[in-house]
Amino acid sequence: MSRIRIRHTTGYRYKAPAVASYNEARMLPSTSDGQFVIYSNLDVRPSTSVNTYEDYWGTTVTSFDVLSPHTELQLTATSLVEVRPRLTGGHDITWEQLAKVSKRATPYVEQLGQTDRTRPLDDLVETARRFVDETETPGEAAAAIARYVGEEMQYMSGVTHVHTNAHEAWAKRKGVCQDIAHVTIGALRAVGIPAKYVSGYLHPKPNAQIGETVVGESHAWVEWFTGDWTAWDPTNLIDIGERHVKVGYGRDYADVAPLRGVYAGAGGSELFVTVEITKES
């Protein structure tokens, strides 16, 4: 068990004053399996009233409007989370059972459909089907598919962008965690395995000293259902453990973007992001 403090600052600088902006933030973790939120707060500048609610997927959302001219919008999310060993999915049902559950239960049906971000290329679908033929259960196939994608793709920033889809990332065999998660999810759904996109944070230093603050970033991984929900990090080829903090999940990145909104103004905008992660115990 460990305690992790996260300070995530993001926002926009406007080239000309924004007359008004309307925004949603998904930056605060919530208590769930494997983690307990001790403290969380979102500070919005310019100061304004906020509304907090859970979206359809169970992610904490902070919505707010800034209705006076401003040249910068800054959000700072600060959280202290106690992370515990996760319960691992040990209940592996048959393909026949999975097909029946996936067709009648809404949470699984919704995580089976491809989106524009997850739809896989044909060669990956063929490989995923081969893993299905070579394994006995959906759980074994899912684990093999996720590991294959993680091993085939090289983590490299700068070659993709926030709107890159699984087609493009897989063709390059390069990308960041968002891309690797999308490709993995697309391959799993293609063979009938429900899969979620999970957003959160990963402490980047396994042996960090207590009290040491390091530069981090938002992270993404996957969960698949084969009797139980199983979480795995294909970017790092590791189980979800005491360095992972979950913020939310959805069908793809679009459902859990940390900050999105619209503004009224004459000029463009520039996004800025910093993440600091500290191991408290």
Secondary structure as UniProt FT lines:
FT   STRAND          2..18
FT   STRAND          20..25
FT   TURN            33..34
FT   STRAND          35..45
FT   STRAND          50..54
FT   TURN            56..57
FT   STRAND          60..66
FT   STRAND          70..83
FT   HELIX           95..104
FT   HELIX           106..109
FT   TURN            110..112
FT   TURN            116..118
FT   HELIX           122..134
FT   HELIX           138..152
FT   STRAND          154..155
FT   TURN            157..158
FT   TURN            162..163
FT   HELIX           166..172
FT   STRAND          174..175
FT   HELIX           177..190
FT   TURN            191..192
FT   STRAND          195..202
FT   TURN            206..207
FT   TURN            210..211
FT   STRAND          213..216
FT   STRAND          218..225
FT   STRAND          229..233
FT   TURN            234..237
FT   STRAND          238..239
FT   TURN            242..243
FT   STRAND          244..250
FT   HELIX           253..255
FT   STRAND          259..264
FT   STRAND          269..279
//
